[in-house]
Amino acid sequence: MLALVEHKALHAFGYHRHPRLRGHTVDDYLDPRHTDEAALLDELARSPYVRNRGKARC
């Protein structure tokens, strides 16, 4: 998941100004000047936007 966010971050920046995670927009995490993909994934995991069902099965 981290690799996917790293790959897509530049293209996603600018489209996520309104959803807020602990006071920050998703764009704040995707800003190319200081991208923090790991923090974004941590905040998404704690948010109501993601339902945690345990470990993914491959």
N, C-alpha and C positions, 0 to 999 in steps of 0.2 A: 504494500500500500504506500509506503514511504517513497519508493522509486516512482510510482505512478504520479503522486503529487509533485515530486521534484520535476518530472518530465512535463507536466501540464501547467505548472504554476505560472509561468510567463504568459501563457495563452489565457489563463483564467483570470489574471489580474485585471481589475477594472469592471468586472461583471458582478462582484459580490460586495457591494457597498452597504447593503441594508441588513443582511443577517448579522446578528451580533452574538459573540461568544465571550462571556465575561467582560463586557464593555468594549470589546474590540471587534471591528468588522473582519470578515474573512479576508478581504483585500489587505488589511493590515498585516496578516500573516503571509500573504502572497506577494507583497511589495518586492520587486526585483532588487531594490537597494539593500534589503535586509530580510530575505525570505527565511521563514522559520517553519518548515514543513512538519517537523516533529512536534512542535508546540501546537500547530493547527490540528494534527491528528489527535493529540491528547485532549484538546478542548472539544473536538467533535465527539470523541468517545464519551465525554461527560455530558454532552448536550442532549436535548430532547430530539434532535434531528437524527440520531443514530440509536438503533436498538441493539444492545450488546447481547448476543446469544452465545457467548463463550468463544472458544477457539474455532477458527474456520477449518472446515474439512476440505481437503483437496483430493 
